Each structure stands twice: as structure tokens, then as C-alpha cells.
Amino acid sequence: MTDISHIYQFLKCATPDAWLDYAQTHIGLLLVDHAKCEKKAASTALSLMFKYSQRSELQVKMAQLAREEVLHFEQVYEQIQKRGIEYTILSPSRYAAELRKLARASEPYKLVDFCIIGAIIEARSCERFASLVPRLESIEPELAKYYRYLLKSESRHFEDYLALAKQYSPTDIDEKLTEFLEKEAELINSPDTVFRFHSGIPA
């Protein structure tokens, strides 16, 4: 399996067992929200490309990311169709919205913070895929194989977002990054009213 030790070092906590227990018994819900997350990730990358068209490094990285996320959506949607799962509209989790509340309003810090949030979301996605693999190998081997395959790209997306945040910030990002990561750990470890790919502990 792809080495994601740098992801474990970056995040402040691992996914709780209670979330993993729920996920492995609600595969349909997991897949539908995962598909939605892939579409949202592609949309976010394209939005950043349009908003920050003068940032050449961002243009290149986000174009690649958007292509990969759309491909991932297609692949997850295929998994959904294979299982005869209804592709329903799900309400968003609190996760991204709560992280965005910490973002600064003025540029270039607004862009920096969106890149930090992007890095954290990709890192958590990667960590959750890796945590799900051993849980799914015996009950959903095809899905376990696919989630193992996703680790490399998700890890790279994390690295790209973090590199852009550091590049575009006029000051060191460590203090702000710690603030975001502590909030993220709080969201992951606290009870949540809904189960989603990035939700906290199912209440």
C-alpha cells in the first residue's frame, strides 16, 4: 500500500473506530457521499482556476486535480451503479463549512486559507481510505482495492494544496495551519448528527 506516513504526521488524529464501524455497515451511503465529494473537489479546483487566473502554478495544479477528481467521480459512480444503489441528494456535512469559518477574508490570506483547507480535506480523505481498506477487504474486496488505488492521488493532492499555501503566503503558515488542524480534529472526534465521508462520530 502507498506510504502515507506523512499524512498521519500531518493530521492531529486518526479516524475513530466508531466512524469506521458505521461506514462498513452503510456502504451505500458512504459511496453516494464519496461521489458527491469527488464532484465538489473538481468544482472547487475549477473555481480556484477562474478566480485566481493570474497564479500560474495554481492553474497547472488545479487543472490536473480537476481532471483526476472528475475521473474519480466516474469510477465511484460506476461502483454505485454496479450495486444498484440509488444516487440520492445528500445534505452536506458540517465539516468543510466549519473549517471555512476560520478562513481570513482579505487576500492573499483568503487564497492561502482555502489552500490549507484543501490540503486538510485531501489528507483526511487519504487517511480514511487507508483506514477503510482493511475493514473492507473481506466484505467489499473490489472497493477495498479501489480505495487503496486512490491513496497515491489523494496524497499528491494534499501535497499540492499545502505547497500552494506556503508559496502564496507572505508569512509563515504554521500558526494558522495548527488552528485549522485543531478544529479539524475536534470535528472528527465529536458526535455528528449525520454520517458523511468527512463527518464526525455518528450520533
C-alpha positions in Angstrom: 0.0 0.0 0.0 1.2 3.6 -0.7 3.2 5.1 2.1 1.1 7.8 3.7 3.1 8.3 6.9 3.4 12.0 6.1 -0.4 12.2 6.2 -0.5 10.6 9.7 2.1 13.0 10.9 0.2 16.0 9.4 -3.2 15.3 10.9 -3.9 15.7 14.6 -5.9 12.5 15.0 -6.9 9.2 13.3 -10.4 8.4 12.2 -12.3 7.0 15.3 -13.3 3.3 15.2 -17.0 4.3 15.7 -17.0 6.1 12.3 -15.3 3.1 10.6 -17.8 0.7 12.2 -20.7 2.7 10.8 -19.1 3.1 7.4 -18.5 -0.6 6.8 -22.2 -1.3 7.5 -23.5 1.6 5.4 -21.6 1.2 2.2 -24.3 2.7 0.0 -24.4 6.0 2.0 -20.6 6.0 2.1 -20.4 5.7 -1.7 -23.0 8.3 -2.5 -21.3 10.9 -0.3 -17.9 9.9 -1.6 -19.2 10.5 -5.2 -20.5 13.9 -4.1 -17.1 14.8 -2.5 -15.3 14.0 -5.8 -17.6 16.3 -7.7 -17.2 19.0 -5.1 -13.4 18.7 -5.2 -13.4 19.1 -9.0 -15.8 22.1 -8.8 -13.6 23.7 -6.1 -10.4 23.3 -8.3 -12.2 24.8 -11.3 -13.5 27.7 -9.2 -10.0 28.5 -7.9 -8.7 28.4 -11.5 -11.3 31.0 -12.6 -10.8 33.2 -9.5 -7.0 33.2 -9.5 -6.2 33.1 -13.2 -3.0 35.1 -12.7 -1.5 32.4 -10.4 0.3 30.2 -13.0 1.3 27.4 -10.6 -2.2 27.2 -9.3 -3.6 26.9 -12.8 -1.4 23.9 -13.6 -2.0 22.1 -10.3 -5.8 22.7 -10.2 -6.3 21.7 -13.8 -4.6 18.3 -13.0 -6.6 17.9 -9.8 -9.9 18.7 -11.5 -9.3 16.1 -14.2 -8.5 13.5 -11.6 -11.4 14.3 -9.4 -13.9 14.0 -12.3 -12.3 10.7 -13.2 -12.7 9.5 -9.6 -16.4 10.6 -9.6 -16.9 8.5 -12.7 -15.3 5.5 -11.0 -17.2 5.9 -7.8 -20.5 6.4 -9.7 -19.7 3.1 -11.5 -19.4 1.4 -8.1 -22.8 2.9 -7.1 -24.5 1.7 -10.3 -23.0 -1.8 -10.0 -24.5 -2.2 -6.6 -27.9 -0.9 -7.7 -27.7 2.0 -5.1 -29.9 5.0 -5.6 -27.8 8.1 -6.2 -29.7 10.5 -3.9 -29.1 14.1 -2.9 -27.5 14.3 0.5 -27.2 17.3 2.7 -23.6 18.5 3.3 -21.8 17.6 6.4 -20.7 20.4 8.8 -17.0 19.6 8.1 -16.0 22.0 5.3 -18.3 24.8 6.4 -16.9 24.8 9.9 -13.3 24.9 8.5 -14.2 27.8 6.2 -15.4 29.8 9.2 -11.7 30.1 10.2 -10.6 31.5 6.8 -9.5 35.1 6.6 -11.4 37.5 4.3 -8.6 39.5 2.8 -6.2 38.5 0.1 -3.7 36.8 -0.3 -4.7 35.1 3.0 -8.1 34.1 1.7 -6.4 32.1 -1.0 -3.8 30.7 1.4 -6.5 29.6 3.8 -8.5 27.9 1.0 -5.4 26.0 0.0 -4.8 25.0 3.7 -8.4 23.7 3.9 -8.0 21.9 0.6 -4.8 20.2 2.0 -6.6 19.1 5.1 -9.6 17.7 3.3 -7.4 15.7 0.9 -5.3 14.5 3.9 -8.4 13.3 5.7 -9.7 11.6 2.6 -6.4 9.8 2.2 -6.4 8.7 5.8 -10.0 7.5 5.7 -9.3 5.5 2.5 -6.3 3.8 4.2 -8.3 3.1 7.4 -11.2 1.6 5.4 -9.1 -0.7 3.3 -8.5 -3.4 6.0 -12.2 -3.1 7.1 -13.5 -3.7 3.6 -11.1 -6.4 2.3 -13.2 -9.3 3.5 -16.7 -7.8 2.8 -16.1 -5.5 -0.2 -12.8 -6.6 -1.8 -13.3 -4.6 -5.0 -14.0 -1.4 -3.1 -11.0 -2.1 -0.8 -8.8 -2.4 -3.9 -10.2 0.8 -5.3 -9.6 2.8 -2.1 -6.1 1.5 -2.0 -5.6 2.8 -5.5 -6.8 6.3 -4.6 -4.2 6.8 -1.9 -1.4 8.0 -4.3 -3.5 10.7 -5.9 -5.1 11.9 -2.7 -1.7 12.1 -1.1 -0.4 14.2 -4.1 -3.4 16.5 -3.9 -2.7 17.1 -0.3 0.9 18.0 -1.1 -0.1 20.3 -4.0 -2.5 22.3 -1.9 -0.1 22.6 1.0 2.7 23.7 -1.3 0.5 26.4 -2.9 -0.5 27.7 0.6 3.2 28.0 1.6 4.1 29.6 -1.8 1.3 32.3 -1.8 1.5 33.2 1.9 3.6 36.3 2.7 4.1 34.9 6.2 4.8 31.5 7.8 1.6 29.4 7.8 2.4 27.2 10.8 0.3 29.0 13.3 -2.8 29.2 11.0 -2.3 25.6 9.9 -2.3 24.5 13.6 -5.5 26.4 14.2 -7.2 24.6 11.2 -5.9 21.2 12.2 -7.0 21.5 15.8 -10.5 22.5 14.6 -10.5 19.6 12.2 -9.6 17.1 14.9 -12.4 18.5 17.0 -14.9 17.9 14.2 -13.6 14.4 13.5 -13.8 13.3 17.2 -17.1 14.9 18.3 -20.6 13.4 17.8 -22.2 14.3 14.5 -25.9 14.3 13.5 -25.3 12.9 10.1 -22.9 10.2 8.6 -20.9 11.6 5.7 -17.4 10.8 4.3 -15.9 13.7 6.4 -18.3 13.6 9.3 -17.6 13.1 13.0 -18.7 10.2 15.2 -22.2 9.1 14.2 -24.6 10.1 17.0 
